[in-house]
């Protein structure tokens, strides 16, 4: 059984939660589109890590306010479950990525 501790705010920034990033299709074969809904013009740092926390990919994405789309091809990754961490200024969100 896995156990994780997280650091962050005492409260949740509702504007930077579940709808900030969408992954489609998910599951996928390593080719997918990442939709980022940004409140401001800012650089987002996207990291993909495995379940052990090992960073496998990182990219800085220049986001405009509103919807942003980033096509990714990570077919070199093995089938499995990964985590996508998106950091923008002092806010972050994590989503699961399924590659099969």
Short mmCIF file of the C-alpha atoms (twelve columns), coordinates in Angstrom:
data_MODEL
# 
_entry.id   MODEL 
# 
loop_
_atom_site.group_PDB 
_atom_site.id 
_atom_site.type_symbol 
_atom_site.label_atom_id 
_atom_site.label_alt_id 
_atom_site.label_comp_id 
_atom_site.label_asym_id 
_atom_site.label_seq_id 
_atom_site.Cartn_x 
_atom_site.Cartn_y 
_atom_site.Cartn_z 
_atom_site.pdbx_PDB_model_num 
ATOM 1   C CA . UNK A 1   0.000   0.000  0.000   1 
ATOM 2   C CA . UNK A 2   1.296   3.459  -0.932  1 
ATOM 3   C CA . UNK A 3   1.175   6.448  1.331   1 
ATOM 4   C CA . UNK A 4   1.927   10.019 0.280   1 
ATOM 5   C CA . UNK A 5   2.296   13.250 2.214   1 
ATOM 6   C CA . UNK A 6   1.585   16.540 0.513   1 
ATOM 7   C CA . UNK A 7   2.659   20.061 1.320   1 
ATOM 8   C CA . UNK A 8   0.616   23.093 0.514   1 
ATOM 9   C CA . UNK A 9   -1.919  25.568 1.696   1 
ATOM 10  C CA . UNK A 10  -4.297  25.251 4.595   1 
ATOM 11  C CA . UNK A 11  -7.155  25.791 2.129   1 
ATOM 12  C CA . UNK A 12  -7.826  24.822 -1.456  1 
ATOM 13  C CA . UNK A 13  -7.572  27.346 -4.263  1 
ATOM 14  C CA . UNK A 14  -10.793 26.382 -6.024  1 
ATOM 15  C CA . UNK A 15  -9.855  28.311 -9.157  1 
ATOM 16  C CA . UNK A 16  -6.788  26.092 -9.678  1 
ATOM 17  C CA . UNK A 17  -8.238  22.663 -8.980  1 
ATOM 18  C CA . UNK A 18  -9.900  19.909 -11.024 1 
ATOM 19  C CA . UNK A 19  -10.648 21.815 -14.232 1 
ATOM 20  C CA . UNK A 20  -7.211  23.341 -14.676 1 
ATOM 21  C CA . UNK A 21  -5.832  20.438 -16.711 1 
ATOM 22  C CA . UNK A 22  -7.547  17.830 -18.810 1 
ATOM 23  C CA . UNK A 23  -5.811  14.905 -20.516 1 
ATOM 24  C CA . UNK A 24  -7.325  13.334 -23.594 1 
ATOM 25  C CA . UNK A 25  -7.494  10.664 -24.496 1 
ATOM 26  C CA . UNK A 26  -6.765  9.085  -21.129 1 
ATOM 27  C CA . UNK A 27  -5.860  6.224  -21.199 1 
ATOM 28  C CA . UNK A 28  -3.671  6.599  -24.280 1 
ATOM 29  C CA . UNK A 29  -0.660  5.070  -26.042 1 
ATOM 30  C CA . UNK A 30  1.696   7.898  -25.080 1 
ATOM 31  C CA . UNK A 31  0.289   10.431 -27.544 1 
ATOM 32  C CA . UNK A 32  -2.165  12.801 -25.920 1 
ATOM 33  C CA . UNK A 33  -3.272  16.403 -25.628 1 
ATOM 34  C CA . UNK A 34  -2.950  18.349 -22.409 1 
ATOM 35  C CA . UNK A 35  -5.522  21.125 -22.017 1 
ATOM 36  C CA . UNK A 36  -4.496  23.818 -19.554 1 
ATOM 37  C CA . UNK A 37  -7.028  26.406 -18.415 1 
ATOM 38  C CA . UNK A 38  -4.974  29.310 -17.121 1 
ATOM 39  C CA . UNK A 39  -6.253  32.329 -15.219 1 
ATOM 40  C CA . UNK A 40  -3.340  34.512 -16.333 1 
ATOM 41  C CA . UNK A 41  -0.507  34.742 -18.826 1 
ATOM 42  C CA . UNK A 42  2.177   32.705 -17.118 1 
ATOM 43  C CA . UNK A 43  4.691   29.938 -17.588 1 
ATOM 44  C CA . UNK A 44  3.549   26.546 -16.323 1 
ATOM 45  C CA . UNK A 45  6.032   23.837 -15.454 1 
ATOM 46  C CA . UNK A 46  4.747   20.376 -16.317 1 
ATOM 47  C CA . UNK A 47  6.454   17.324 -14.856 1 
ATOM 48  C CA . UNK A 48  5.629   13.684 -15.427 1 
ATOM 49  C CA . UNK A 49  6.679   11.294 -12.680 1 
ATOM 50  C CA . UNK A 50  6.184   7.601  -12.054 1 
ATOM 51  C CA . UNK A 51  4.447   6.345  -8.922  1 
ATOM 52  C CA . UNK A 52  7.789   6.113  -7.122  1 
ATOM 53  C CA . UNK A 53  8.275   9.862  -7.688  1 
ATOM 54  C CA . UNK A 54  11.020  9.583  -10.326 1 
ATOM 55  C CA . UNK A 55  10.828  12.475 -12.801 1 
ATOM 56  C CA . UNK A 56  10.628  11.177 -16.365 1 
ATOM 57  C CA . UNK A 57  9.809   14.333 -18.318 1 
ATOM 58  C CA . UNK A 58  9.683   18.074 -17.729 1 
ATOM 59  C CA . UNK A 59  8.605   20.962 -19.928 1 
ATOM 60  C CA . UNK A 60  7.912   24.650 -19.412 1 
ATOM 61  C CA . UNK A 61  4.747   25.742 -21.228 1 
ATOM 62  C CA . UNK A 62  3.970   29.397 -21.925 1 
ATOM 63  C CA . UNK A 63  0.267   29.769 -21.178 1 
ATOM 64  C CA . UNK A 64  -2.075  32.556 -22.148 1 
ATOM 65  C CA . UNK A 65  -5.125  33.384 -20.071 1 
ATOM 66  C CA . UNK A 66  -7.828  30.884 -21.067 1 
ATOM 67  C CA . UNK A 67  -7.524  27.524 -22.813 1 
ATOM 68  C CA . UNK A 68  -4.115  26.268 -23.910 1 
ATOM 69  C CA . UNK A 69  -3.441  23.004 -25.736 1 
ATOM 70  C CA . UNK A 70  -0.161  21.087 -25.675 1 
ATOM 71  C CA . UNK A 71  0.255   17.922 -27.778 1 
ATOM 72  C CA . UNK A 72  2.689   15.458 -26.275 1 
ATOM 73  C CA . UNK A 73  4.284   12.308 -27.618 1 
ATOM 74  C CA . UNK A 74  5.689   10.166 -24.813 1 
ATOM 75  C CA . UNK A 75  5.481   6.790  -26.519 1 
ATOM 76  C CA . UNK A 76  8.903   5.964  -25.054 1 
ATOM 77  C CA . UNK A 77  7.238   5.504  -21.646 1 
ATOM 78  C CA . UNK A 78  6.223   1.994  -20.660 1 
ATOM 79  C CA . UNK A 79  2.587   1.085  -20.091 1 
ATOM 80  C CA . UNK A 80  1.510   2.166  -16.641 1 
ATOM 81  C CA . UNK A 81  0.174   4.899  -14.412 1 
ATOM 82  C CA . UNK A 82  1.989   8.223  -14.184 1 
ATOM 83  C CA . UNK A 83  1.338   11.545 -12.496 1 
ATOM 84  C CA . UNK A 84  1.315   14.876 -14.295 1 
ATOM 85  C CA . UNK A 85  2.210   17.778 -11.981 1 
ATOM 86  C CA . UNK A 86  1.432   21.260 -13.265 1 
ATOM 87  C CA . UNK A 87  2.938   24.191 -11.381 1 
ATOM 88  C CA . UNK A 88  1.999   27.805 -12.124 1 
ATOM 89  C CA . UNK A 89  3.499   30.411 -9.824  1 
ATOM 90  C CA . UNK A 90  2.596   29.242 -6.292  1 
ATOM 91  C CA . UNK A 91  -0.243  26.918 -7.347  1 
ATOM 92  C CA . UNK A 92  -0.065  23.296 -8.427  1 
ATOM 93  C CA . UNK A 93  -2.333  20.465 -9.462  1 
ATOM 94  C CA . UNK A 94  -1.736  16.775 -10.164 1 
ATOM 95  C CA . UNK A 95  -3.613  14.409 -12.492 1 
ATOM 96  C CA . UNK A 96  -3.178  10.729 -13.304 1 
ATOM 97  C CA . UNK A 97  -2.012  9.691  -16.760 1 
ATOM 98  C CA . UNK A 98  -2.685  6.156  -18.007 1 
ATOM 99  C CA . UNK A 99  -0.511  4.769  -20.801 1 
ATOM 100 C CA . UNK A 100 -1.453  1.403  -22.244 1 
# 
